[in-house]
Amino acid sequence: MLKLADPLTVPTEFSLVPYKIGSMEIYQFDCFLLKNRIPQITSDGSCGLLKISSRGWNGWAEWNLPCCGNKFDLIQWASVLIKLKGLSITDAFAFVNTKQQAWGTERCELVKAALHDLVTQIHNQNTKQPSDANGIILERSRLIEQSRSYFSF
């Protein structure tokens, strides 16, 4: 899984054309509870995971916004991502690059990180998809159980 600090490049391979974004899920966690496991998290921020899926493959990315705290509205913040649904992965990268100013750096980098992880999973189809991230089990029922908020689109 990519971290937001990892350098990103935009894949433009023809092999990715048939892979369209089928669904996305975003999970918001209680940062105070995760602070013991992940030291970079501040308890007064907002943190979670974004999952982007295409043809049975999943790309994951972590997010940690130190500015928002308990007043963070996950649905409002994530609703702009609905426009990615149905786009090919390469088109999604291009679209996100045009939204830098409107969406902000954190949201754009989060989406690009999840897309890059998705590309990695597609290119390495013979390897098992990750089952956890920083000790968090990547299973929908467990993630929802541990989430403060959840949004699927």
N, C-alpha and C positions, 0 to 999 in steps of 0.2 A: 504494500500500500504506500502510495506517495504521501509525503508530508507537504504542507503548503510552501515550505522553504525550498523544496527541490526545484532545480531548473526544468523548465518545460519547453518542448518543441512541438510543433504542430505536424502530426502525421498526415501525409497527403497520398497515401498508397491507394491504388485502385482496388486492392483486396479488401479494403474497408467499406467500399460503396454499398454492398448488400446489408451491412449492419446498421440498422436504424434504431433509434432510441425508442424502446417499447414502454418502459416505465421508469419512474424515479421514486425514491423514498427518502425522506429526511427525518432524522431522529434528533431530538433535543434532550440532553441529559442534565441531571442535576450536577453542576460542576463541583459543588462542595463535596459530594460523594466520590467523585472521580479524582479529586485532588491528590489523594493518597497514592493512587496508581500512576497518575500522569503529572509529574511535578510542574510542567509548563502551564497547566491550567490554573487560572485564578478563580477563586470561589465566587467572585462578584461578576463574572462574565457569563457568556452563553456558549455552550459547546455541544458538539454532536457529530453525527456521521451523515454523509450523503451517499446514496447508492443509485447508480445509473445502470440500467439493464438493457441488453440487446441480445435477442436470440439465445437466451439461456445463460449468457455471460454477464458478470457483474463487475462494475468498477466502483471502488470505494474511496472516499476521502474524508479526513477528519476536519472539523472546523472548531475554532476557538476565538470568539469575539469578546475581548476584555471589556468592551464599552457598555454592554446592554443590561446585564443583570436580570432581575426578575421581571422587568418591563418588556422583555423581548417578545415580539409577536412572530412566531415561526411561520404561520400561514401567510401573513403579509410579506415577510422577508423572502420566502421561498416561492410565492405564487408566480413571480416573473419567470421562473424556470420552466413553467408549463409550455412556453413557446418552443422549447427544445424537443418536446415529444414528437416523434415521427421523423425528425431530421436524421440524415446519415451522420455518422460520427465526424466525418470531415466537415460536413456542413455545420454541425454543432460547434466545432472549434471556430470556424469562421464567424458564426453568429455571435458567439461569446466575445470574440475579439472586437466586434463592433459595439458591444454594450459596456465597455470598460468605464466610461464616464457615467452612464445611467445606473449601472448596477454597483459600481465601486470595486476596488481592487480585491477585497476579501472574497466577495461572492464570485467574481470571475475566476480567481485563482482556485477556489474550491471546486468549481465546475470543471475547470481544465484538469485539475489533479484527478478527479473522478473519471474523466474521459481518458486520461493517460493510463490510469489503472485498468480501465476497460480494454483499451488497446493492448496492454500487456497481457491481460488474460486471454484475449482472442489470439494473439500471436503465440502464446504458450499453452495451447489447448491440451497438450499431453500432460500438463502438470495440474495438480489439484488446486482448486480455488482456495484462497485463504479462509480459514474457519474462525480466526479471531484477529483483533487489532488492539494492541496495548492491553491485552487481557480481557477485552470485551468480546464475547461470543457473537459472531455475525450470523445469527439465526433470528428470523423475524419475530417469533414469539418471545424470545429472550430479550431482544432489543426493545420491543414494545413494552414489555414488563418493566424494564429499567428506565424507560423514557419518561420525561416530563411532558413532552409533546411529540406527536407523530403526524406526518403529512405524506400521503401517497398520491401520485398523479401520473 
